[in-house]
Amino acid sequence: MHRRTVVQRGAWAVLLWPFLFTKCIPLDCQDCPSISQEKLLDRVIQHAELIYRVSEESCTLFEEMFVPFPLRLQRNQAGYACITKALPIPSSKSEIQQISDQWLLQSVLLLVQSWIEPLVYLQTTLDRYDDAPELLLNKTKWLSGKLLSLEQGVLVLITKVLNEGMVSTSYTEQAIFQYDMQLDMLESIIKDYTLFNCFKKDAHKIETFLKLLKCRQTDKYNCA
Amino acid sequence: MFLHIPTKEVKPYELSLNTSHGTSLLKLACLCLYRKKQRGAKMKEMGLLLLFFSVACGKVTGLGPPGKPTLTNCRSPEKETFTCWWKPGPDGGLPTTYALYYLKDNSETVYECPDYHTAGRNSCFFNKNETSVWVNYNITVVATNKMGRTFSDPVDVDVAYIVQPHTPENVTVNVMEDEGWPFLRVSWESPHKADIRSGWITLVYELRSKMEGEEEWEEHFPGQQKTFNIFSVRSGSSYLVQVRCRPDHGFWSEWSPTTKTKVPKFFLGRSLWILILVFSILVVLILAWIIYMNCHSLKHSILPPVPGPKIKGFDHQRLKNGSYKDGLGALMIPEYPPSSSSNDDDLLVEYLEVFVTGEQDISMEEGKEIQDHYCKSESSTCDSDSGHGSCDSHTLLIDKCKETSKDELNSNCEDASEIIELEISQNNQDEKTLSYDGRPDTCNGRVKTWPSVFTPLPQYTLSAIPQKSSLEIVKQHCLSDTLFPPGSMSSNLVNQNESFGPSYWEFSLNSKQLPQIHSQSSKHLQAYSDINISKKDNEITTLFKSTQYVEVKNVNNKDMVLLQPVESGSQSHAEGCPHVHQGKDYSKVKGVNSDKMLLLESGVNVMGQETATCFCDKSETNHKHPPMQTVLPVQEEQKPFAANGYVDTATMFSVPM
């Protein structure tokens, strides 16, 4: 078993090695045209809004297609809590008002980075279903791509806003996503459903954080 | 289940029945009990029934644990606080308390609602400190009374998804103008509690409007804007507007209170005024053009022209010109016909002056001056126009009395100033007839013809009347009566019983009118006319007591010279020759010879022919054809023609006709 997990982790490492680089290597571009911080922030916010909308649509699609009626209302099933639950992310407005800009951005980055892998996983699991609609598959694929773009944008934003270098994330501290292929259909459905819901929620978090950040950047003293 | 219970014997029970089941149970139990009582049932059965009854009654009276409450909804107005409401279950008859407990995000800690009163009855209010967004709340309501407690079904709540904002505030509608066209500008504010400025919440708005009196609303989506323009607005009507909002993920708010506004009437735009102006100008232009086109007829209809005096045969134009010597002068032909002194002459010199106008036609025109000379001088036998002075001597036989009284004027006579063109076609070498109307008409006094005797009169020269070189006038001179005794004349007459010599027809034309004559080639036309004077000598004498003139009316299209005798009224009457002119005294033109001489033959008797109608048209080639008395063919004959235009009458007679 231990050997198997090592193999799995290695496989994941091999699969995701570009992301490791992107996390470690600062995005310095000597010849690239620079973009203003406000425009960058706007674009990042647009990305986040779009991601949230598409994630909401995907969740609804999956729910209608696969989830039986009795299970629909209970979003958080036992055992399948949101993967980002353990992350130190503010969850109320009062909390958010107390944290700094840097920490806000870091929270965003954490969220984004933690969802890259599960989205890839979602694509693979959807292929296992017999009658998964094409639209759902396309949306999921689109989501994972957009999330990567969002991550890059946030990284650049951090560099601009904070004038700091790359902050090493506690990526390794997080448990690697459990990639279990031996679930029966119902469990798999419940798990995937939970994933969709959690991702939708986190996408909304990301969008809200970024908007709050924008207010802080533009008008520091009037933001609540 | 419906039971019929007699009212007399059933005592009413005051029960608070909540369910139909309880009601039916109660009724059934009571009935059974009553009947059993009546029948005297056994005690055992009574006990059971009593137990059953008590249970049923116990249910009805609510003595028991409380009913199950239900959570109706939870709402957050700004994603910072939220409130949950529940509906209490059926009361167990005992005072019941309700409590709300919740779990956060699958943790095991159970919390109770912090605030039961702020949001009203049966509600729980979570303030800012206790509200966590993106956190799953598991909420349960518990109803408790003495008998027991009842739990409601748990409900999962995530604050981010239960946001329902308040309605937008300060909805204002203003009527504005865009290039003359009115439109409504609607503006509003977000609900005061929603924190949009910081970006914590993002609201989208929806607007609906309708005209007062309509049933259906017209919906618009301004998005995240706070203003909106409504353009499809009619003047003079009032509009109702409502606005509501919704977070990007959440519930729609309630519609704002209706805002009413009225668009003032006659809000005509500038462009509309311009359109009206252009259209009216166009209409005015069209009317003006129509009036201009029908100007004449309009003028006639509104101001009819004053009819001028119109007397047929009366040349009022000459009156205006003052060419008449006196007022009555217009009615008189002063020198026409010749004087009575010539009446005694047996022979009348008749002159026929013919103007030849070229190859095609010979048109002879008479103008006013001809009129002056001829039309008026009816009484005189002298052709004053001839200018030869030979008119006084009349040797010809034919007298033509001319009557130039007004009565004689033919009704067909047109304006005297008209010019008659006498055309003799030269192309036709065949018989050319010279015709004339026997009716004398002063107004037509184009040509006066006098019967003339064909005599060589060296003293008579052809007068070059035409001013144009191309025209020549062949003139027959009046022959003195004395020169030619009737008898000698008659011997030369070809025709039978002609006692008169050839007579000359003289077409005297006004030289002044010659320019109007077609000048194509100069031709000479000699007209010889044999005048049939009379068969009877006595008639001759009588006939020729007065000079009779033949005037050429015109030349018809058949190349015939139309002649008409001109009557001299007074003389004819006096001398008894009114009828003479009616036919007997004319010369027949045989034809035009090769030398373009008009050959007249005598002896044509036109007895009984009445006076031809005078026609005074000035038609050139197309003549109106009044009835012609005689048609005198113009025959071409070899005629000696002097170089100077002189006519050798002697030779003429020698030529057989």
Interface residues (C-beta under 8 A of the other chain):
Chain A: E49 Y52 E56 L73 Q74 R75 N76 A78 A81 K85 S91 S92 K93 S94 K201 D202 H204 K205 T208 K211 L212 K214 C215 D219 N222 C223 A224
Chain B: K79 E80 D105 N106 K128 N129 T131 S132 V133 W134 V135 N136 D156 D158 A160 D195 R197 S198 G199 W200 T202 D248 H249
